[in-house]
């Protein structure tokens, strides 16, 4: 079993990383593999409802969404960590919307 952990914080090793890293340690203690991916300040385009994701591929090739979709396809679980800066979710929310059909 493998779980993908997505860090949507712009801070590489901030509080979201600390929380996800603790999660990864608990998974490891239970014999579950995990991979941590940091979105950071990389661009993530918003969804334009083109339905390209129904083919497990985002129409935009200039951001990291497709590489994360590929990692999601190899995993059995997904954990998304997002900051609460300015009382809004980070770009992780957009990424999760763009990859919704992969998870179903």
URKA-V567350 format. One record per pair of residues at least 6 apart in sequence whose C-alpha atoms are under 8 Angstrom apart, sorted by the first residue. I is the first residue (numbers start at 1). J is the second residue. D is the distance in whole Angstrom. If there is no record, write none. Layout:
BEGIN
[[I/J/D] [I/J/D]]
END
This chain:
BEGIN
[[1/32/6] [1/33/6] [1/75/7] [1/76/6] [2/32/6] [2/33/5] [2/34/5] [2/35/8] [2/74/8] [2/75/5] [2/76/5] [2/77/7] [3/32/7] [3/33/6] [3/34/5] [3/35/7] [3/75/5] [3/76/6] [3/77/4] [3/78/6] [3/79/7] [4/34/6] [4/35/5] [4/36/6] [4/37/7] [4/71/7] [4/72/7] [4/75/6] [4/77/6] [4/78/5] [4/79/6] [5/20/7] [5/24/8] [5/34/7] [5/35/6] [5/36/5] [5/37/6] [5/78/6] [5/79/5] [5/80/6] [5/81/7] [6/36/6] [6/37/5] [6/38/6] [6/39/7] [6/78/8] [6/79/6] [6/80/5] [6/81/6] [6/92/8] [7/16/7] [7/17/6] [7/20/7] [7/36/7] [7/37/6] [7/38/5] [7/39/6] [7/40/7] [7/80/6] [7/81/5] [7/82/6] [7/92/8] [8/16/8] [8/38/6] [8/39/5] [8/40/6] [8/80/7] [8/81/6] [8/82/5] [8/83/7] [8/90/6] [8/91/6] [8/92/5] [9/16/6] [9/17/8] [9/38/8] [9/39/7] [9/40/6] [9/81/7] [9/82/6] [9/83/5] [9/90/7] [10/39/7] [10/40/4] [10/41/5] [11/40/6] [12/38/7] [12/40/6] [16/81/6] [16/82/7] [16/83/6] [17/81/8] [20/36/8] [20/81/7] [21/36/8] [24/34/6] [24/35/8] [27/33/7] [27/34/7] [28/34/7] [39/64/8] [39/92/8] [42/63/7] [42/64/7] [43/62/8] [43/63/5] [43/64/7] [44/63/5] [44/64/6] [44/65/7] [44/91/7] [44/94/7] [44/95/7] [45/60/7] [45/63/7] [45/94/7] [45/95/8] [46/94/6] [46/95/8] [46/98/8] [47/94/7] [47/97/7] [47/98/6] [50/59/8] [52/58/6] [52/59/6] [53/59/7] [53/98/7] [53/99/7] [53/101/7] [53/102/8] [54/101/6] [54/102/8] [56/69/7] [56/99/8] [56/101/7] [56/102/6] [57/66/6] [57/69/7] [58/65/7] [58/66/6] [58/98/7] [65/95/6] [65/98/8] [65/99/8] [69/99/7] [69/102/7] [72/78/7] [72/102/7] [72/103/8] [73/102/7] [80/92/7] [81/92/8] [82/89/6] [82/90/6] [82/92/6] [82/93/8] [83/89/6] [83/90/6] [84/90/7]]
END
